Each structure stands twice: as structure tokens, then as C-alpha cells.
């Protein structure tokens, strides 16, 4: 079995990707410092897969401790790098904290990949690198605009770092996955989004409001130039996203890549407004949401959604689930975890 290191493996996307990797025959080790997670997803992974995943509780901004992981595991064939702080709002308020955490962790992993000869590196990027794009849907060749938040800037900078490092680390191949808005949960309702800090992503905010953990929720702005005035996003089911990471790793291992660094959009290829997402939840769950319209939120782009033709052509990937599947699985997960 080929061994893969998943950073942020106890996080939302990381834990679901570990499930998919194990399903496809990989051995997985995880590193997660539990800054915005806990050990519970490891139990969920074990229940779904029957496999116990070792997790290193290590802060990746600590270079010495990060190197130790690679010394203990010289047979790592690939790194899938999720570990990062991701709140747009928090990054606006704490830019130094975001730059230190997100950039140092990426730098240390790139150094280790080069030093220990890890040949495959998949970087968790984001649609936020496009900023307020002048074209929709965005493609991988769409010109990047000014970052709307320090979080988005860390993703732009991470991509630039990888392109520069690749010129020296010639034996390592890289894939940059720019994905849109991950949401939903594993169909078993054994894994889902469960941050240890206050949830800020739309779907968990919706489910927490519906179940009574929040008295109400706020839609940030209804005066944007969109069909109903609320922001447009491309919501992708987390298990579709997990599948894309596995396919990316398999693609690199089979040496199918034509360039040392390749970039792919991952989304469902369609935009959904915040108000449309709320409507989809109400329709799927039968629950009426208590929400109010508030002012615009700093750092939010107006609209962004993907063209994923390149991922379909090269990786053989396409999403299988839609916004209704997302809301159904997210609600089932919320009801189960709230018990």
C-alpha cells in the first residue's frame, strides 16, 4: 500500500478525503494540530473504513517537528496539504496570524518534500484566488484579480511559492486544486463539518440555525448585482471534492501530468445565491429558517463559480451531487451530531 500524508486530516475536507483514499487502497497518515478540529473525525474514519489512522499532533509551522514526521515515514509517496486557517472574516481581523500559520506551514512542507524526495504534492487552493473575477464561469486561465482578504492572499501566495519552488524541486510534481465552497457530509452521517470554533461557512450556519443552536442567521447583503441581490457561490459536495483529491494523486502516480505544476478548478459549474441555498435547505428539510438581511461583509466577492472542464478531461473527475444532496446530507449530519 502506498503511503500518503494528509495535513489537516482531522479537519472537514481532510477527514472525508482520508475516507476516499482508504477506499481506493492507500495507507494514510495524518497531521493536525487541532487548532480548529479535534480527534473525533478519526473515530468516524475508523467506523466507515475499519482502518485506524495515525495522527501526528504537530503544528506545521514548527519546522523541526514537521521534519520528524518525514524522518519516521521515509516511504511517503504523496502529500495532500489541507492544513490552513480559512475564515475570510477572521483573516481580515488577524492578518499576521493568518500569514504566519498558512505560509510557514506550506513553506516547511515544501522544504520537506524537496529534502525527503516526496514526488507528489497536492495543494489545497481556493476559488478566492480569482478575487472579483471579470469573467464567469472562471477557468484555470482566468486572470487573478486583487485578493479580497488576507486568507485569499495566502492561497495566491501559496500557489506562487509552489511555481517558484518547482524550478528547484524538479523531482516533485504538483497539482493546485482551486475549489469552491465545500459542504455537505458523508452519506452515513458519520462525518461532517464540525469546527471547534464558531462555524462561519454558510451551510453549517444554516443547519445550526435550523436545529436551534443559533436563534437566527444573517444574509450578508441583498444589494449585490445578482439575480436576488445576495452573493453567488459554487457549492460542491465534500465527497465529490474528496474524490477529486484521490484522482489527482492517482493521476500523478501514473505520471499522466504534462507539466510539473498543473491547476484545476473543482466546482459543480453553476452558481447558487445565498437566498437560493436557503430555499434549497427549506425545501429539502421541511424546516423554515429564521434569517435576516444584514450589511455586506468585508472580504466577500460578489459572484464566483467554476468551469471544471479541465478536471473532467485530465483527471476523469466530475461532480455527482447537487445543492439538494448537499443540504440533505448536511442536515442528516447536523441532526445526528446534535444528539
ABEGO torsion letter per residue (X at the ends): XBBBBBBGAABAAAAAAAAAAAAAGBBBBBBBAGAABBAAAAAAAAAAAGBBBBBBBBBAABAAAAAAAAAABAABABBBBABBBABAAAAAABAAAAAAAAAAAAAAAAAAAAAAGBABBBBBBBAAAAEBBABOBBBAABBBBBBABAAAAAAAAAAAAAAAAAAABAABBBBBBBBBBBBEBBAAGABBBBBABBBABAAAAAAAAAAGABABBBBBEAABBBAAGBBBBBBBBAAAAAAAAAAAAAAAAAGABABABBBBBBBAGBBBBAAAAAAAAAAAAGBBBBBBBBBBBBGBBABBBBBAAAAAAAAGBBBABBAAAAAAAAAAAAAAAAX
